[in-house]
Amino acid sequence: MTKIDVVTKAIGPRRGAVERFVMETRGSMLPLAAASMLSLAGFIGIAIDGARMIHARDVLQKAVDSGGLAAGHAAELSDMTGDGRAFFDANIAAGQAGLIDPTLEMTISADNSVISLSASAQVDTSFMRLFGFGRVTVSAEAEVTRETRGMELALVMDNTGSMRSGGKISAMRNAAHDLIDIVFGSDETNPNLWVSLIPYTAMVNIGADKSAWLTAGGISDVSGSTYDPTSWKGCVMARAGSADRTDETPDFAPFTPMFWADAVDNDWIGDDSAFDLDESNAAQNNGRGPNLGCGPAITPLTASKTTVVVAIDEMQPWHRGGTTSNLGLVWGWRSLSPVWRGLWGGATPNALPLAYDEPFMDKVIVVLTDGQNQFFDYQGGGPDGSDYTAYDRLNIFGFSSLNSARAEIDSRFASLCEAIKTTGIIIYAITFGSTPNSSTQSLYRTCASNESFYHHAPNNDELQSVFQTIGRQLSNLRLSQ
């Protein structure tokens, strides 16, 4: 049997076409087919190698971008090169692109503001080596500009008595310093950076110079003899109803000055009508006077790093009353709200706060607590169920138990968080120490603009790390090339 017979028997109905192909006398189809197959294999090989090179270059570019951003995020200028290379190497390893001998060149401008990066690596080929190309080189470049983000930043800090234990107040001050050092850098001022500081206890101190924001009766009280032999320190009562969760100005609803009257739990007027005052921080729970529990005043938006640093250093743990973090948060909002533009006075320009949609500017609140919201009843001797607070006392607030009042303050805090976030303000939320329970941590986690903006710092060292992380996140880095 001939070869043609074997083939045609195997392929049956197709034997006519096969016979013509095999018996072609001109001899041109076989070489043509072989050339076509070789070309097709070459094209497939080039496509495979091309896809490999595209993937390799993509991995290399992402590694360069990541290294540049890491270098720009470095808190210390001396860490820029090391951080950049570490992130570059980590991304190369994770990319699994078969990059051989990757190299990175990094150049930092004289003023440390621009980081230029270039990288190259080789990639093995599979099919292109048939044409003499065993390896090919891929490269990538990036340029990162370091610049402080245009920002109005409010730090809402817990100054309640529990911050005295375990060195927590010192840890909070040090951590806040770290954040300020990162966002300001070595500059005393930045034309696009403004910071406010809002210490809170069971009330908030707006400053004794803000008496014009008070009701007519309040103005009369603080300017008359009501506070004799001391003077109004600046703490105010919470607004009634839902107005304690709004950024409405004093024109909408003036404030009432906080005045802790002489009572069994704050006996500062003797039977002989002599005054027995001690409103110092050192007095702690044994303090006495109309300003009892009133912490340091708000520092409104300022461009001065020194002013913020001094205000941070003045924070102290102030005892009595409890904790109302919602009031600290609402005053943080008011310090950033454009409806308060021109009201703060002092070092705050009349053009501030800026509009919510101001181009290239962000509004950010960082709120911290070391405990849970609560009405406090020192030694159980408070009339109407508790110490005095910005909401008056427990029963006057409308509750008969401390737990129910806590739940109400938590609810107001949660609704306030949502109202603030709808304006576009970014919220970072921090719980600190061992006291915040799971429900408080959940409350703050939900308050944050996203879950990555919530942090729990169980100890002093972790708090410092948290503030450093937030400070770096608040640095605006952009790929300019």
C-alpha positions as CSV (number, residue, x, y, z in Angstrom):
1,M,0.0,0.0,0.0
2,T,1.4,3.4,-1.0
3,K,1.7,6.3,1.4
4,I,-1.2,8.0,-0.4
5,D,-3.4,5.0,0.2
6,V,-2.6,5.1,3.9
7,V,-3.4,8.8,4.2
8,T,-6.6,8.7,2.2
9,K,-7.9,5.7,4.0
10,A,-7.4,7.5,7.4
11,I,-9.1,10.7,6.5
12,G,-12.0,9.3,4.5
13,P,-14.1,12.0,2.8
14,R,-11.3,14.5,2.9
15,R,-8.9,12.4,0.8
16,G,-9.6,14.4,-2.4
17,A,-8.2,17.6,-0.9
18,V,-5.3,15.8,0.7
19,E,-4.4,14.0,-2.5
20,R,-4.3,17.2,-4.4
21,F,-2.1,18.7,-1.7
22,V,0.4,15.8,-1.6
23,M,0.5,15.3,-5.4
24,E,1.0,19.0,-6.2
25,T,3.7,19.0,-8.8
26,R,4.7,22.6,-8.5
27,G,6.1,22.0,-5.0
28,S,5.1,25.4,-3.7
29,M,2.5,24.7,-1.0
30,L,4.6,22.8,1.5
31,P,7.3,25.5,1.8
32,L,4.6,28.1,2.1
33,A,2.8,26.2,4.8
34,A,6.0,25.7,6.7
35,A,6.8,29.4,6.5
36,S,3.4,30.3,7.6
37,M,3.5,28.0,10.6
38,L,7.0,29.4,11.5
39,S,5.7,33.0,11.2
40,L,2.6,32.2,13.3
41,A,4.8,30.6,16.0
42,G,7.0,33.6,16.0
43,F,4.1,36.0,16.3
44,I,2.7,34.0,19.2
45,G,6.1,33.9,20.9
46,I,6.5,37.7,20.5
47,A,3.0,38.2,21.9
48,I,3.7,36.1,24.9
49,D,7.1,37.8,25.5
50,G,5.4,41.2,24.9
51,A,2.8,40.5,27.5
52,R,5.5,39.4,30.0
53,M,7.4,42.7,29.4
54,I,4.2,44.8,29.8
55,H,3.5,43.1,33.1
56,A,7.1,43.5,34.2
57,R,7.1,47.2,33.4
58,D,3.8,47.6,35.2
59,V,5.2,46.0,38.3
60,L,8.3,48.1,38.0
61,Q,6.3,51.3,37.6
62,K,4.1,50.5,40.6
63,A,7.2,49.8,42.7
64,V,8.8,53.1,41.7
65,D,5.5,55.0,42.5
66,S,5.2,53.2,45.8
67,G,8.9,54.0,46.7
68,G,8.4,57.6,45.8
69,L,5.3,58.0,47.9
70,A,6.9,56.2,50.8
71,A,9.9,58.5,50.6
72,G,7.6,61.5,50.6
73,H,5.7,60.2,53.6
74,A,8.8,59.9,55.7
75,A,8.4,61.9,59.0
76,E,12.2,62.5,59.1
77,L,14.1,63.6,56.0
78,S,16.9,61.2,56.9
79,D,14.4,58.3,56.4
80,M,13.3,59.3,52.9
81,T,15.9,57.2,50.9
82,G,15.7,54.2,53.2
83,D,11.9,54.2,53.2
84,G,11.7,54.6,49.4
85,R,14.0,51.7,48.7
86,A,12.3,49.5,51.2
87,F,8.9,50.0,49.6
88,F,10.4,49.6,46.1
89,D,12.0,46.3,47.1
90,A,8.8,45.0,48.7
91,N,6.7,45.8,45.7
92,I,9.2,44.1,43.3
93,A,9.1,41.0,45.4
94,A,5.3,41.0,45.7
95,G,4.9,41.6,41.9
96,Q,6.4,38.2,40.9
97,A,7.2,39.5,37.5
98,G,10.6,37.8,37.1
99,L,12.5,41.1,37.2
100,I,16.3,40.5,37.2
101,D,18.7,42.8,38.9
102,P,16.3,45.7,39.5
103,T,18.0,49.0,40.2
104,L,16.6,52.2,41.7
105,E,18.1,55.7,41.4
106,M,16.6,58.3,43.7
107,T,17.4,62.1,43.6
108,I,16.1,64.5,46.2
109,S,16.0,68.2,45.5
110,A,18.0,70.7,47.6
111,D,14.9,71.9,49.4
112,N,13.7,68.3,49.9
113,S,10.4,69.0,48.1
114,V,10.8,67.0,44.9
115,I,11.9,63.3,44.7
116,S,12.9,62.0,41.3
117,L,13.1,58.2,40.7
118,S,14.2,56.0,37.9
119,A,14.5,52.2,37.8
120,S,15.4,49.5,35.4
121,A,15.5,45.7,35.3
122,Q,15.9,42.8,32.9
123,V,13.4,40.2,31.9
124,D,14.1,36.7,30.4
125,T,12.4,35.9,27.1
126,S,11.1,32.6,25.9
127,F,10.6,32.9,22.1
128,M,12.5,36.1,21.3
129,R,15.7,34.3,22.3
130,L,15.3,32.4,19.0
131,F,16.0,35.7,17.3
132,G,18.9,36.6,19.6
133,F,17.1,38.5,22.3
134,G,17.6,36.4,25.5
135,R,16.8,39.3,27.8
136,V,15.2,42.7,27.4
137,T,15.4,45.8,29.7
138,V,12.4,47.5,31.1
139,S,12.4,50.9,32.8
140,A,10.2,53.3,34.8
141,E,10.3,56.8,36.2
142,A,8.3,58.9,38.6
143,E,8.5,62.3,40.3
144,V,6.9,63.0,43.6
145,T,6.3,66.4,45.1
146,R,6.2,66.8,48.9
147,E,3.9,69.5,50.1
148,T,1.8,70.2,53.1
149,R,-1.8,69.6,52.4
150,G,-4.0,72.7,52.3
151,M,-6.1,72.1,55.4
152,E,-8.1,73.4,58.3
153,L,-7.5,70.9,61.1
154,A,-9.4,70.7,64.5
155,L,-7.9,68.6,67.3
156,V,-10.7,67.7,69.7
157,M,-8.9,66.4,72.8
158,D,-10.2,64.7,76.0
159,N,-9.1,66.8,79.1
160,T,-11.2,64.9,81.7
161,G,-9.8,63.8,85.0
162,S,-9.1,60.3,84.0
163,M,-6.4,61.5,81.7
164,R,-4.3,62.1,84.9
165,S,-3.7,58.4,85.4
166,G,-0.8,56.5,83.9
167,G,0.8,59.6,82.3
168,K,-1.9,59.7,79.6
169,I,-2.1,63.5,79.5
170,S,1.6,63.7,78.8
171,A,1.4,61.0,76.2
172,M,-1.4,62.8,74.5
173,R,0.5,66.1,74.5
174,N,3.6,64.4,73.1
175,A,1.6,62.6,70.4
176,A,-0.2,65.8,69.4
177,H,3.2,67.5,69.1
178,D,4.3,64.8,66.7
179,L,1.3,65.4,64.5
180,I,1.9,69.1,64.5
181,D,5.6,68.6,63.7
182,I,4.7,66.5,60.7
183,V,2.1,68.7,59.2
184,F,4.0,72.0,59.8
185,G,7.4,70.5,59.2
186,S,10.2,73.0,60.1
187,D,7.9,75.9,59.1
188,E,6.5,78.3,61.8
189,T,3.6,79.0,59.4
190,N,2.2,77.7,56.2
191,P,-0.1,79.8,54.0
192,N,-2.5,76.8,53.5
193,L,-2.5,75.3,57.0
194,W,-4.7,76.3,59.9
195,V,-5.2,74.4,63.2
196,S,-7.6,74.7,66.1
197,L,-7.5,73.0,69.4
198,I,-10.7,72.1,71.4
199,P,-10.1,70.6,74.9
200,Y,-13.3,69.2,76.4
201,T,-14.5,67.8,79.7
202,A,-18.2,67.7,80.7
203,M,-18.3,71.1,79.1
204,V,-16.3,73.3,76.7
205,N,-14.5,76.6,77.3
206,I,-15.1,79.0,74.5
207,G,-12.9,81.7,76.1
208,A,-13.7,84.5,78.5
209,D,-13.2,87.0,75.6
210,K,-16.3,85.5,73.9
211,S,-18.9,87.1,76.3
212,A,-20.6,88.7,73.2
213,W,-21.8,85.2,72.3
214,L,-23.9,84.9,75.5
215,T,-27.5,85.6,76.2
216,A,-28.3,89.0,77.6
217,G,-28.7,87.5,81.0
218,G,-25.4,85.7,80.6
219,I,-23.6,88.9,79.7
220,S,-25.0,90.5,82.8
221,D,-23.9,87.6,85.0
222,V,-20.3,87.5,83.7
223,S,-19.8,91.3,83.8
224,G,-21.4,91.7,87.2
225,S,-20.8,90.3,90.6
226,T,-22.3,86.8,90.0
227,Y,-18.9,85.1,89.9
228,D,-17.3,87.1,92.7
229,P,-14.7,86.7,94.0
230,T,-13.5,84.9,90.9
231,S,-14.6,85.5,87.2
232,W,-16.2,83.6,84.4
233,K,-13.6,81.3,82.9
234,G,-15.4,80.8,79.6
235,C,-17.3,77.5,79.8
236,V,-20.9,77.4,78.4
237,M,-24.0,75.3,78.7
238,A,-25.1,73.0,75.9
239,R,-27.9,74.4,73.7
240,A,-31.4,72.9,74.3
241,G,-33.0,70.3,72.2
242,S,-31.2,69.3,69.0
243,A,-29.4,72.6,68.8
244,D,-26.4,71.0,70.6
245,R,-25.8,69.1,67.4
246,T,-25.7,72.0,64.9
247,D,-23.1,74.5,63.8
248,E,-25.6,77.4,64.1
249,T,-23.9,80.7,65.2
250,P,-24.6,82.7,68.3
251,D,-27.0,84.8,66.3
252,F,-29.2,81.7,66.0
253,A,-29.0,80.9,69.7
254,P,-26.8,82.7,72.2
255,F,-25.0,80.6,74.8
256,T,-25.6,80.5,78.5
257,P,-22.4,80.7,80.7
258,M,-21.7,77.7,82.9
259,F,-22.1,78.5,86.6
260,W,-21.7,75.7,89.2
261,A,-23.8,77.1,92.0
262,D,-22.8,76.6,95.7
263,A,-24.1,73.2,96.7
264,V,-23.3,70.2,98.9
265,D,-21.0,68.8,96.3
266,N,-19.4,72.2,95.6
267,D,-19.5,74.0,98.9
268,W,-17.6,77.2,98.1
269,I,-19.7,79.7,100.1
270,G,-19.4,79.2,103.9
271,D,-22.2,79.6,106.4
272,D,-20.7,83.0,107.2
273,S,-20.9,83.9,103.5
274,A,-17.1,83.8,103.3
275,F,-15.8,82.3,100.0
276,D,-13.8,79.1,100.0
277,L,-12.5,78.8,96.5
278,D,-10.0,76.5,94.8
279,E,-10.4,76.4,91.1
280,S,-6.8,75.2,90.4
281,N,-6.1,72.1,88.4
282,A,-4.1,70.7,91.4
283,A,-7.2,70.6,93.5
284,Q,-8.6,67.8,91.3
285,N,-11.9,66.3,92.8
286,N,-11.6,68.6,95.8
287,G,-11.9,71.8,93.8
288,R,-14.5,74.4,94.6
289,G,-16.0,77.3,92.8
290,P,-18.4,78.4,90.0
291,N,-15.9,77.3,87.3
292,L,-15.4,73.8,88.7
293,G,-14.6,71.3,86.0
294,C,-14.0,74.0,83.3
295,G,-10.9,73.2,81.3
296,P,-8.6,75.3,79.0
297,A,-10.2,77.5,76.3
298,I,-10.6,76.7,72.7
299,T,-7.7,77.8,70.4
300,P,-9.5,78.9,67.2
301,L,-7.9,78.4,63.8
302,T,-4.3,79.7,63.7
303,A,-1.5,79.5,61.3
304,S,1.1,79.7,64.0
305,K,2.8,76.5,65.0
306,T,4.0,78.0,68.2
307,T,0.5,79.1,69.2
308,V,-0.7,75.5,68.7
309,V,2.2,74.0,70.6
310,V,1.7,76.3,73.6
311,A,-2.0,75.4,73.7
312,I,-1.2,71.7,73.6
313,D,1.2,72.2,76.5
314,E,-1.6,73.9,78.5
315,M,-3.9,70.9,78.3
316,Q,-4.5,69.4,81.8
317,P,-6.9,66.8,83.2
318,W,-9.8,68.6,84.8
319,H,-11.9,66.7,87.3
320,R,-15.6,66.5,88.1
321,G,-18.7,66.5,85.8
322,G,-18.0,63.6,83.6
323,T,-17.3,63.3,79.8
324,T,-19.4,64.7,77.0
325,S,-17.3,64.1,73.9
326,N,-20.2,65.2,71.7
327,L,-19.8,68.8,72.9
328,G,-16.1,68.7,72.1
329,L,-16.9,67.4,68.6
330,V,-19.6,70.0,67.9
331,W,-17.2,72.8,68.9
332,G,-14.6,71.2,66.6
333,W,-17.2,71.5,63.8
334,R,-18.0,75.1,64.7
335,S,-14.3,76.0,64.6
336,L,-14.3,74.8,60.9
337,S,-17.8,75.7,59.7
338,P,-17.9,78.5,57.2
339,V,-21.1,79.9,58.8
340,W,-18.8,80.9,61.7
341,R,-16.6,82.9,59.3
342,G,-15.3,86.1,60.8
343,L,-16.7,85.3,64.3
344,W,-13.6,83.9,66.0
345,G,-11.5,87.0,66.0
346,G,-8.1,87.2,67.4
347,A,-5.4,85.6,65.2
348,T,-8.1,83.9,63.0
349,P,-8.5,85.9,59.8
350,N,-12.0,87.1,59.0
351,A,-11.9,85.0,55.8
352,L,-11.8,81.8,57.9
353,P,-13.2,79.2,58.1
354,L,-13.2,78.7,54.3
355,A,-16.1,77.3,52.3
356,Y,-16.5,73.5,52.4
357,D,-15.8,73.3,48.6
358,E,-12.7,75.5,48.7
359,P,-10.4,74.1,46.0
360,F,-7.3,72.2,47.2
361,M,-8.3,72.6,50.9
362,D,-9.6,69.9,53.3
363,K,-11.3,70.2,56.6
364,V,-10.3,67.6,59.1
365,I,-11.3,66.8,62.7
366,V,-9.3,64.5,65.0
367,V,-11.4,63.5,68.0
368,L,-9.9,61.5,71.0
369,T,-11.3,60.0,74.2
370,D,-9.8,57.9,76.9
371,G,-13.1,56.7,78.3
372,Q,-16.8,56.7,77.7
373,N,-19.4,59.4,77.7
374,Q,-20.9,59.7,81.2
375,F,-22.4,61.8,83.9
376,F,-20.2,61.6,86.9
377,D,-21.5,61.7,90.5
378,Y,-18.5,62.3,92.8
379,Q,-19.0,60.4,96.1
380,G,-22.7,60.1,95.2
381,G,-23.5,63.5,96.7
382,G,-24.7,65.4,93.7
383,P,-28.1,67.0,93.8
384,D,-30.5,65.7,91.1
385,G,-28.3,62.6,90.6
386,S,-24.9,63.8,89.4
387,D,-22.3,66.5,89.3
388,Y,-23.0,69.6,87.3
389,T,-22.4,69.5,83.5
390,A,-23.1,71.5,80.4
391,Y,-26.5,69.7,80.4
392,D,-27.1,70.6,84.1
393,R,-27.5,67.6,86.4
394,L,-28.8,64.1,85.6
395,N,-32.5,64.5,86.5
396,I,-32.6,68.0,85.0
397,F,-31.2,66.5,81.8
398,G,-34.3,64.2,81.9
399,F,-32.8,60.9,83.1
400,S,-32.9,58.9,86.3
401,S,-29.9,56.7,85.8
402,L,-26.3,57.3,84.7
403,N,-26.5,54.5,82.1
404,S,-29.5,55.9,80.3
405,A,-27.9,59.4,80.2
406,R,-24.7,57.8,78.8
407,A,-26.7,56.1,76.1
408,E,-28.3,59.5,75.2
409,I,-25.0,61.2,74.9
410,D,-23.7,58.4,72.7
411,S,-26.7,58.8,70.5
412,R,-26.1,62.5,70.1
413,F,-22.4,61.9,69.4
414,A,-23.4,59.4,66.7
415,S,-25.9,61.7,65.0
416,L,-23.4,64.6,65.2
417,C,-20.8,62.5,63.4
418,E,-23.1,61.8,60.5
419,A,-24.1,65.5,60.3
420,I,-20.5,66.6,60.1
421,K,-19.5,64.0,57.5
422,T,-22.3,65.1,55.2
423,T,-20.5,68.5,54.9
424,G,-17.3,66.7,53.6
425,I,-15.3,67.2,56.8
426,I,-12.9,64.3,57.3
427,I,-13.1,62.7,60.8
428,Y,-10.3,60.7,62.4
429,A,-11.5,59.0,65.6
430,I,-9.2,57.7,68.4
431,T,-10.0,55.7,71.5
432,F,-7.1,55.6,74.0
433,G,-6.2,53.4,76.9
434,S,-7.9,50.4,78.6
435,T,-11.1,52.2,79.6
436,P,-13.0,52.6,76.3
437,N,-15.2,49.5,76.1
438,S,-16.3,47.7,73.0
439,S,-19.4,49.9,72.5
440,T,-17.3,53.1,72.8
441,Q,-14.8,51.7,70.3
442,S,-17.6,50.8,68.0
443,L,-19.1,54.3,68.4
444,Y,-15.8,56.0,67.4
445,R,-15.1,53.5,64.6
446,T,-18.5,54.4,63.1
447,C,-17.8,58.1,63.6
448,A,-14.6,58.0,61.5
449,S,-14.9,58.9,57.8
450,N,-13.8,55.3,57.0
451,E,-12.7,52.4,59.1
452,S,-9.0,53.1,58.4
453,F,-9.4,56.5,60.0
454,Y,-10.3,54.9,63.3
455,H,-7.6,53.9,65.7
456,H,-7.5,52.3,69.1
457,A,-4.3,53.0,71.1
458,P,-4.3,50.7,74.2
459,N,-1.2,52.4,75.6
460,N,0.9,55.6,75.5
461,D,3.4,54.3,73.0
462,E,0.7,53.2,70.6
463,L,-0.9,56.6,70.9
464,Q,2.2,58.3,69.7
465,S,2.4,55.9,66.7
466,V,-1.3,56.6,65.9
467,F,-0.7,60.4,65.8
468,Q,2.3,59.9,63.6
469,T,0.3,57.8,61.2
470,I,-2.4,60.4,61.0
471,G,0.1,63.1,60.5
472,R,1.6,61.3,57.6
473,Q,-1.8,60.7,56.1
474,L,-2.5,64.4,56.3
475,S,0.5,65.1,54.2
476,N,-0.5,65.7,50.6
477,L,1.6,63.8,48.1
478,R,0.9,63.8,44.4
479,L,2.5,62.1,41.5
480,S,3.5,65.1,39.3
481,Q,5.0,63.0,36.5
